[in-house]
Amino acid sequence: MSTSGSFAGLAARRRSAGPLVQPRMGFSGPRRMRAGLEAVRRARAATVGTLTLDSYTRVKDYASAERALADGFPLNGYPLVTHGPDTTRAVLDGIQGPDFPVQVRHGSALPDDIIAALVAAGLDATEGGPVSYCLPYSRVPLREATVSWARSCEQFAELRDRGVEPHLESFGGCMMGQMCPPGLLIAITVLEGLFFHRHGLRSISLSYAQQTDIRQDEEAVAALRSLATAFLPDDTDWHIVVYAYMGKYPRTHGGALLVLRAAAELAVRTGATRLIVKTPAESYRIPTIEENVEALEFAGAAAAAEATRTPPDAAPAPAPDTGIAAEARQLIEAVLGLHPDIGQALVRAFAKGYLDVPYCLHADNHGRSRGYIDGAGRLRWASVGSMPIRGITGGTREHTVGSSELLSALSYVERTHDLLALRSQDTRTSDELDAGTTAADLRQA
C-alpha cells in the first residue's frame, strides 16, 4: 500500500525553497486556535501549523483542564484530549492540508492519550521522546517513560495501515534549552530517532537548538547530519529541525530579532528543513496571534535573504571540526552497546551516567556533568561526570562553575543581544528593524 502523510518527504519537497518556519503556538479556545492557524497559514512565509498543548494535558490532569474550560479560564495551550476529536476536526477543517501540515507539540512523558487523541482528530505529526520529554519536564521515572513512548510509537505507526505515514520529531536536541554542549544534544536526538524507528516509525525529524556561538552551531548541525546518515536505517525519511534559542530570550525587541535572524541564517546555511520560531514577547508572556505571525514573517524574510547568498540545492558548507561529531558518536556507540533494546539501553545509560544532562534535577539523571561558556562564547564541558568523552572536545581538567558564573551564563544570550541592540543608539523604532538588519548594522548605527 502506498502511504502519504503531511510531513512524509518534507525535506525533499523543501530542498530548494529554504526552511519552513513554524510557531510554538497554542490556545485553549477552539475559535482562537482556528484563528491562529488561519493567520499562520496566511503569513507571508512558508509555514507549518502547530497545536501546542496545555500543561494540564501534559501531565494527564484532564479534570483540571475540563474545569478550566467550564469556568472560562484560559489555559496555556490547546487541551486536545479534553476537547475531543470532533472539536479538533472542526478547528482543522479547511486549514490543514498538503500545503499546510499541522503538528501537535505537547511536552508529555506519558503520551499515550495524546497520540490516541491526535490520530482520532485526523492529525499525523507530533514530537517529543522518551528522554527529551521525561528528564527536563517531569518526575516520571525514565523506565516508565520509555515503556509509554514505545507503546505510543507503535500505536502511532498503525496509521500506516490506513495509508498515512505518521511523523515524529525528537526533542532531544533541545535538552534543558541551554548550557548543554552540542555533543550530548546530538547524541540524544539521534538515539531517540533510533528508538522511534525501532518502534515502527519511518518518518522522523531530529532537532538542534541554537546555542551561544554560531560557528559551534554550524559544526553541530553538520555533525548531526553526518551521524543521522550513519546511524539511521536506510528506510528512514528524516530531516533536521533548528530551534531558535530556547533559553532566556532577549527582552528588547531589537535583541530578540538579532537572535531570531541568526537562527534563520543557521537553518539556511546548514540545510535544515524547518525552523521553530520564538517571538520577542516570549521573554515575559505568551505571545498573541499577531506577534507569532510577525515573528514567522521576520524569520521567513531573514531566511530568504540568507538563501540569496546560498546557491539553491548547494550542500551545506563544511564546518571546522573541533570534535563535536566524535564526541556525539562516542556517546551513541556507548549507549547502543549497553543492550540490544534501545529503550533499555537508554535507561541503563542514565543509570551508569553514560548520558548525563547538565543541571537536570530528574532523579534518573546522575547530575555530575556541567557546562560553561568560554571566553569566546562557546559551550564547553566543565565536567563530563561518567560520560565516556573526557578530552574529546577539550582538555581533561575540570572547570569549577560557581553560582555567579552559572547565573551569568544563563543570561548570556539575553544580555549580549540586548546590550548590542541598546548600545546601537538606532533611531528606528524596534518595529522598523527588518529582516535585513544584522549585528554589524546595529554596531555601526
C-alpha positions in Angstrom: 0.0 0.0 0.0 1.3 3.5 -0.9 1.3 5.9 2.1 1.1 9.6 2.4 1.5 12.0 5.3 1.7 15.7 5.8 5.3 15.5 6.9 6.4 12.5 4.8 9.0 13.6 2.2 9.1 17.1 3.6 12.8 17.5 3.2 12.7 16.6 -0.5 9.8 18.9 -1.1 11.6 21.8 0.6 15.1 21.2 -0.7 15.4 24.3 -2.9 12.9 26.5 -1.2 14.6 27.1 2.2 13.3 26.2 5.7 9.7 26.2 6.7 9.0 28.4 9.7 6.9 27.1 12.5 5.5 28.7 15.7 5.0 27.0 19.1 1.5 28.4 19.3 -1.4 27.0 21.3 -4.6 28.5 22.7 -7.3 26.8 24.8 -10.4 28.1 22.9 -11.2 26.3 19.6 -12.2 29.5 17.8 -9.0 31.3 18.8 -6.9 28.2 17.9 -8.5 28.1 14.5 -7.9 31.8 14.0 -4.3 31.3 14.9 -3.8 28.5 12.4 -5.6 30.5 9.7 -3.3 33.5 10.4 -0.2 31.3 10.3 -1.3 29.8 7.0 -1.9 33.3 5.5 1.5 34.6 6.8 4.0 35.9 4.2 6.3 32.9 4.7 6.4 29.2 4.1 4.8 28.0 7.3 3.8 24.9 9.3 0.9 25.0 11.7 1.2 24.0 15.4 -1.2 22.8 18.1 0.8 23.3 21.3 -1.0 21.6 24.2 -1.6 22.9 27.7 0.3 21.9 30.8 -2.7 20.1 32.4 -2.9 17.8 29.3 0.9 17.3 29.5 0.5 15.6 33.0 -2.8 13.9 32.3 -4.8 16.2 34.6 -7.8 16.2 32.4 -10.2 17.1 35.2 -8.4 20.4 35.8 -8.4 21.1 32.0 -12.2 20.4 31.8 -12.8 22.6 34.9 -10.9 25.5 33.4 -12.8 25.3 30.2 -16.1 25.2 32.0 -15.1 28.2 34.1 -13.9 30.2 31.1 -10.3 30.2 32.4 -7.7 30.4 29.6 -5.1 27.7 29.5 -1.5 28.0 28.3 -2.3 25.7 25.3 -4.8 23.6 23.5 -6.4 20.8 25.6 -6.6 18.2 22.8 -7.8 15.3 24.9 -10.4 17.3 26.7 -11.9 18.9 23.5 -12.2 15.6 21.8 -11.8 14.7 18.1 -14.9 16.3 16.7 -13.9 19.8 18.1 -10.4 19.4 16.8 -11.5 18.3 13.4 -13.7 21.4 13.2 -10.6 23.5 14.2 -8.6 22.0 11.3 -11.3 21.8 8.7 -10.3 23.6 5.6 -7.0 24.7 7.0 -4.9 21.6 7.4 -3.8 20.1 4.0 -0.9 19.1 1.8 0.3 22.7 1.6 -0.1 23.4 5.3 0.8 20.5 7.6 -0.1 20.8 11.3 2.0 19.3 14.2 1.0 18.6 17.8 3.6 19.7 20.3 2.9 18.7 23.9 5.7 18.0 26.4 4.3 14.8 27.9 6.5 12.0 29.3 3.4 9.6 29.0 1.9 10.5 25.6 -0.5 7.5 25.1 -3.7 9.6 25.4 -2.3 12.4 23.3 -1.3 10.1 20.5 -4.7 8.5 20.5 -6.5 11.9 20.5 -4.5 13.4 17.7 -4.9 10.3 15.5 -8.7 10.3 16.2 -8.7 14.0 15.1 -7.0 13.3 11.8 -3.5 14.5 12.6 -0.4 12.6 11.7 2.6 14.6 13.2 3.8 15.2 16.7 7.1 15.4 18.7 8.9 14.6 21.9 10.8 11.5 23.0 11.3 9.1 25.9 14.3 11.1 27.2 13.7 14.6 26.0 10.1 14.8 27.3 10.9 13.0 30.6 14.1 14.4 32.1 13.5 18.2 31.8 9.7 18.2 32.3 8.6 15.5 34.6 9.1 13.3 37.7 8.1 10.2 35.8 10.8 7.5 36.1 12.7 7.1 32.8 11.9 3.4 32.7 8.2 4.2 32.8 8.6 6.9 30.1 10.4 4.6 27.7 7.7 2.0 28.0 4.9 4.6 27.4 6.8 6.0 24.4 7.4 2.6 22.9 3.7 1.8 23.2 2.8 5.2 21.8 5.1 4.9 18.8 3.7 1.5 17.9 0.2 2.9 18.2 1.1 5.9 16.1 2.8 3.7 13.5 -0.5 1.9 12.9 -1.6 4.9 10.9 0.4 3.3 8.1 -2.3 0.6 7.8 -4.7 3.4 6.8 -2.4 4.7 4.1 -1.0 7.6 6.3 2.7 7.9 7.1 3.0 9.3 10.7 5.8 11.7 11.6 7.6 12.0 14.9 10.2 14.7 15.8 12.7 14.1 18.5 13.1 17.0 21.0 16.5 15.6 22.1 18.5 18.5 20.5 16.8 20.9 22.9 17.6 19.3 26.3 17.1 21.9 29.1 17.1 24.7 26.5 20.6 25.9 27.3 24.0 25.0 29.0 24.2 21.6 27.4 27.2 21.2 25.0 26.3 20.1 21.5 27.7 16.6 21.5 25.2 15.4 24.1 22.3 17.1 22.3 23.2 15.4 19.0 23.6 12.0 20.7 20.2 12.2 22.4 18.3 13.2 19.3 19.9 10.5 17.2 19.3 7.9 19.9 15.6 9.0 20.1 15.4 8.7 16.3 16.7 5.2 16.5 14.1 4.5 19.3 11.3 5.8 17.1 12.5 3.6 14.2 12.8 0.5 16.4 9.1 1.0 17.4 7.7 1.3 13.8 8.1 4.9 12.7 9.8 5.7 9.4 9.2 9.5 9.0 11.3 11.2 11.7 12.9 14.6 12.3 15.9 15.4 14.5 16.3 18.7 16.4 19.0 21.1 17.3 18.5 24.2 19.4 20.6 27.3 18.6 23.1 27.9 21.4 25.7 30.6 22.1 28.1 30.6 19.2 27.1 30.5 15.5 30.3 28.7 14.4 29.8 26.0 17.0 26.2 25.6 16.0 27.1 25.2 12.3 29.6 22.5 13.2 27.0 20.8 15.5 24.3 20.7 12.8 26.8 19.3 10.3 27.7 16.6 12.8 24.1 15.8 13.4 23.5 15.4 9.7 26.5 13.1 9.3 25.6 10.9 12.3 22.0 10.6 11.3 23.2 9.4 7.9 25.5 6.9 9.5 23.1 5.5 12.2 19.5 5.8 10.9 18.4 2.8 8.8 18.2 3.4 5.0 14.4 3.2 5.0 14.1 6.3 7.3 12.7 9.5 5.8 14.3 12.1 8.0 15.1 15.8 8.2 16.6 18.3 10.6 14.8 21.0 12.6 16.6 24.0 14.0 15.1 25.8 17.0 15.6 29.5 17.8 17.4 29.8 21.2 15.4 28.0 23.9 17.0 29.7 26.9 16.5 33.2 28.4 15.5 35.3 25.4 16.4 38.9 24.9 13.9 41.3 26.5 14.4 44.1 23.9 12.7 43.8 20.6 15.9 44.5 18.7 17.9 42.0 20.7 15.2 39.3 20.1 15.3 39.9 16.4 19.1 39.6 16.3 18.8 36.1 17.8 15.9 35.1 15.5 17.8 36.3 12.5 20.8 34.3 13.4 18.6 31.2 13.9 17.1 31.7 10.4 20.6 32.1 8.9 21.8 28.9 10.7 18.8 27.0 9.3 19.6 28.0 5.8 23.4 27.5 5.9 23.0 24.0 7.5 20.2 22.9 5.1 17.6 22.5 7.9 14.1 21.7 6.7 12.2 23.5 9.5 12.9 26.4 11.9 11.0 26.6 15.2 10.4 30.3 15.8 10.3 32.3 19.0 8.7 35.8 19.3 10.2 38.9 21.0 7.2 38.7 23.5 8.2 35.3 24.9 10.6 36.6 27.4 7.7 37.9 29.5 4.4 36.5 28.4 2.5 34.2 26.0 2.6 35.9 22.5 -0.5 36.9 20.6 -1.5 35.5 17.2 -0.3 38.7 15.6 3.1 38.5 17.4 3.5 34.9 16.2 2.8 35.9 12.6 5.2 38.9 12.8 8.0 36.6 14.1 7.3 34.0 11.4 7.4 36.6 8.6 10.6 38.1 10.0 12.2 34.7 10.2 11.0 33.8 6.7 12.4 37.1 5.3 15.7 36.5 7.1 15.9 33.0 5.7 15.1 34.2 2.2 17.8 36.9 2.4 20.3 34.4 3.5 19.2 32.0 0.8 20.1 34.6 -1.8 23.7 34.2 -0.6 23.5 30.4 -0.7 23.1 28.7 -4.1 19.9 26.6 -4.5 20.5 22.9 -3.7 24.0 23.7 -2.5 25.4 21.3 0.1 25.9 22.9 3.5 29.4 24.5 3.7 31.9 22.3 5.7 32.3 23.4 9.3 35.5 23.4 11.3 35.9 20.1 13.3 36.5 20.7 17.0 35.4 17.2 17.9 31.7 17.6 18.3 30.9 14.7 15.9 33.5 12.4 17.5 32.0 13.2 21.0 28.4 12.5 19.9 29.4 9.3 18.1 31.2 8.1 21.2 28.1 8.7 23.3 25.8 7.0 20.7 28.0 3.9 20.4 28.4 3.6 24.2 24.7 3.6 24.7 23.9 1.2 21.9 26.5 -1.2 23.4 24.6 -1.5 26.7 21.6 -3.5 25.4 20.1 -4.6 22.1 16.8 -3.0 23.0 17.4 0.8 22.7 14.8 1.7 25.4 16.6 -0.5 27.9 19.9 0.9 26.7 18.8 4.4 27.4 17.7 3.6 30.9 21.0 1.8 31.6 22.9 4.7 30.1 21.5 7.2 32.5 21.9 4.7 35.4 25.6 4.4 34.6 26.0 8.1 33.9 27.0 7.5 30.2 24.3 10.1 29.4 24.2 12.9 32.0 22.3 16.2 31.3 23.9 19.3 32.9 21.8 20.9 35.6 18.9 18.5 35.2 17.4 17.6 38.5 15.5 14.5 37.5 16.0 11.5 39.8 17.3 9.3 37.0 20.0 11.8 35.9 23.4 11.5 37.6 23.7 15.3 37.8 27.5 15.2 37.7 28.0 16.9 34.3 28.4 20.7 34.0 28.6 23.1 31.1 30.0 26.6 30.9 30.5 29.3 28.3 34.2 30.0 27.5 35.7 33.4 26.7 34.9 33.0 23.0 31.2 32.4 23.7 31.3 28.6 23.0 29.7 26.0 25.2 32.2 23.7 26.9 32.2 20.9 29.3 33.2 22.0 32.8 32.7 18.3 33.9 31.7 15.3 32.0 30.9 13.1 35.0 31.0 9.4 34.0 30.3 10.1 30.3 32.9 8.4 28.1 34.0 11.5 26.3 36.7 13.0 28.5 39.2 15.1 26.5 37.5 14.7 23.1 36.4 18.4 22.7 38.7 20.0 25.2 41.2 19.4 28.0 40.9 16.8 30.7 41.0 19.4 33.6 37.6 20.2 35.1 36.3 23.8 35.3 34.5 24.7 38.5 31.3 26.5 37.8 30.2 28.7 40.7 26.7 30.1 41.2 27.6 33.6 39.9 29.2 32.2 36.7 26.1 29.9 36.2 23.7 32.8 36.6 25.8 34.9 34.2 25.9 32.1 31.7 22.1 31.5 31.8 21.6 35.1 30.7 24.5 35.3 28.3 22.4 35.3 25.1 19.8 37.6 26.6 22.4 40.1 27.9 24.7 40.2 24.9 22.0 40.7 22.3 20.1 43.2 24.4 23.2 45.2 25.0 24.1 45.1 21.3 20.7 46.4 20.4 20.6 49.1 23.1 24.1 50.4 22.5 23.4 50.8 18.8 21.6 54.0 19.5 19.5 53.1 16.5 17.0 55.9 15.8 14.5 53.5 14.2 11.7 52.0 16.3 12.1 48.3 17.2 9.2 47.5 14.8 11.2 49.0 11.9 14.2 46.6 12.4 13.5 44.3 9.4 15.0 41.0 8.3 17.9 42.8 6.7 19.2 44.2 10.0 22.4 42.5 11.1 24.5 42.7 14.2 27.0 44.7 12.2 24.3 47.2 11.2 23.4 47.8 14.8 27.0 48.3 15.8 27.5 50.8 13.1 24.3 52.7 13.6 
